[in-house]
């Protein structure tokens, strides 16, 4: 399977296969630990699954880098409604959101908004980040919102968290 081919350790493969349908899956660790590779393998595993539910989920699945999501809103004209990429991010049947925390600081609001919207709607989401829980809380705290709420969405149950440093 795709996971066996792309994910080097048995422990990481088992976790990916066991939790491919989790509502919120957070993969965190330093650069080069395989977060993005595992996220892509999960998407491919779901797409190749014989399960009709997984195939249906895969049809509307999207992979997005947070920088692209943040830029989509900034380049979309005022008064023209929401940027199409942001709408897709909020409504995709499955979303892999890659590199949370690497978007420009002035555009972090859209990333937090997408994660909160997906959490509230119960849409399956896989997030990759190099940030710790404390760093998420700190970076996403603004005058209007507390980054602690985003941290809870990503790291507290029912979210499933894989520390990629531990599965190497």
Secondary structure, 3 states (H helix, E strand, C coil): CHHHHHCCCHHHHHHHHHCCCCCEEEEECCCCCCHHHHHHHHHHHHHHCCCHHHHHHHHCEEEEEHHHHHHHHHHCCCCCCCCHHHHHHHHCCEEEEEEECCCCHHHHHHHHHHHHHHHHHCCEEEEEECCCHHHHHHHCCCCCCCHHHHHHHHHCCCCEEEECCCCC
